[in-house]
């Protein structure tokens, strides 16, 4: 868990939001989406919640 996110507290760009929606609809896991967007899992989770998206839970 020692990954560092250099982009601390950056605002979400429209293209990032679009990609988040696409990946969430494909059913990707939170960790994979966070890595694809180079954002923390917490940030992705908060944004998805704000947009009313469901992110797949890993089983």
N, C-alpha and C positions, 0 to 999 in steps of 0.2 A: 504493500500500500504506500510505497514511498514515491509514487509518481507525482511530479510537480506540475501544476498548471500555471503557466506563465501569464495566461490571459485572465487574471483575477478580476472578477466583477465587470466584465465587458458586457455592453448591451447586446441583445440578440439582433442580428442582421436579418432582413427578410429572407435571404437565401438559406440561412441556417434554420429558420423556423420552417421553411418549406421542406428542407431535408429531414428535420425532426418528424414532421407529419408523415412524410413518405416512409421513413424507417419504422415508425410506430405502427403504421397501417400494415406493413409487411410482417409485423409480429416479432421484430428483433428485440433482444433482451436489453435492459437498461445499460448494462456494462458495455455492450457492443455499440449502442447508440452514442454513449458518452465518448467512447474512443473515436468513433467516426467523426464526431463534431469537435473533438479536442476540448471537451468541457467536462466538468466534474459530474458525477452521477447525481449529486444533490441538485445541481443547477438544471440538469436535464429533467429531473423528476419535477422540480418546481414549475418549470416552463410547461411541461406536458399537463400538469394539473391545472395551470392557469388557462390553457387552451382546451381543456376538457378531453384530453387524449388518454387512452389506456395503454400502458406499456406492459408488455408480456413479462410475467415473472418466470425466472428460471426454476425448473423443477428437477 
